[in-house]
Amino acid sequence: MVEQVLGHKTHSQNLRATFEKEHDFETRWILPVPQTSALARKIPVYRSNWTVQASLQARQGLARTQKEFSFDGLFFHTQVPAMLCPDWLQRIPSIISLDATPIQYDELGEFYEHFPGPQWLENLKFKLHRHCFNAARHLVVWSQWTKDGLVKDYGIPGGKITVVPPGVNLKEWSWLEGCEKNPNVVKILFVGGNFERKGGSDLLEAFHTLQNNRSVSQPKLELHLVTQGQIAEQENIFVYHGFKPNSPDLKRLFFTTDIFCLPTRGDCLPMVLAEAGAAGLPVVSTQLAGIPELVKDGENGYLIQPKDVKGLTNSLGKLAADASLREAMGNQSRKAVEMGHNVETNTNRLVEIFRNVIDEARR
């Protein structure tokens, strides 16, 4: 059960491709999606609550699939589709994967247009989540930041939690034929569906400042924006809509640009940062959640505080002015992804966790 919102869609694609091709697991996939039908919009609570929608879809899918398939184990990503499945969690060895705890998500909530409810409801949610985490045989998290939150806020033993970051298919994210960089132009790439939450307006401001302060001897600057936001194209600013995850057009943009920038105001660990690293790009992002575990300030890019436009401008300016620095940091980005975000390696780790959980349950 893998929820189909935000970057989790890309995660499910990568997992599915690797599981079904390389491992002796017979799998069934239940992919909860937000319900927008006329009927769904009329049902109180259900119409506005993604947790209820996703976990009901998971329950229905499990009941339907069980008629033709006997489960040895269950995998939920995230905890959202598992919330109304406590009986399944207790009956069948289960793994829950998550990118952030509910408390951590609440702390970032304003950027997701998510706000805590009344205290009695928050107390109930906390108990349900803790019960869910305790009922699972094992927990897999995307970052040490998430693991620390589970231990500190929910009292989950550290030995029950394994950090396995989301991966990138490095065979597919290799240099594409015909993707040549223009030595006379420095291209900055931004990929973020929600333009404001991902810091797009901060990047626009920083880019305009760099443009205005650029000397004649410096390379021309271009900004390339892949987003759902309706941004007007301007001189040296190019906007792209409708690109699909892992699509050839998207990959081509990564391999023909020079710097990747995501000055996000609210995120856990955006998968696009690993894709930028796979493409060998230096990265400018924010000191937030699990991001510093992938982007090391001064090594494979720069980290700033959210909304720090001056720091963003300075970081981009350093990279734009120094081709050798871009190359060195880009090489470090690729190495960081090879070491910690290789989808084949990380899926193998998930497979091993599955085997151990199922074998232990059988014993």
Buried (B, 14 or more C-beta within 10 A) or exposed (E): BBBBEBBBBBBBBBBBBBBEEEBEEEEEBBBBEEBEEEEEEEBEEBBEEBBBBBBBBBBEBBEEEEEEEEBBBBBBBBBBBBBBBBEBBEEBBBBBBBBBBBBBBBBBBEBBEEEEEEEEEBEEBBEBBBBBBBBBBBBBBBBBBBBBBBBEBBEBEEEBBBBBBBBBBBEBBEEBEEBEBEEEBBBBBBBBEBBBBBBBBBBBBBBBBBBEEBEEEEBEBBBBBBBEBEBEEEEBBBBBEEBEBBEEEBBBBBBBBBBBBBBBBBBBBBBBBBBBBBBBBBBBBBBBBBBBBBBBBEBBBBBBEBEBBEBBBBBBBBBBBEBEEBEBBBEBBBBBBBEBBBBBBBBBBBBEBBBBBBEEEEE
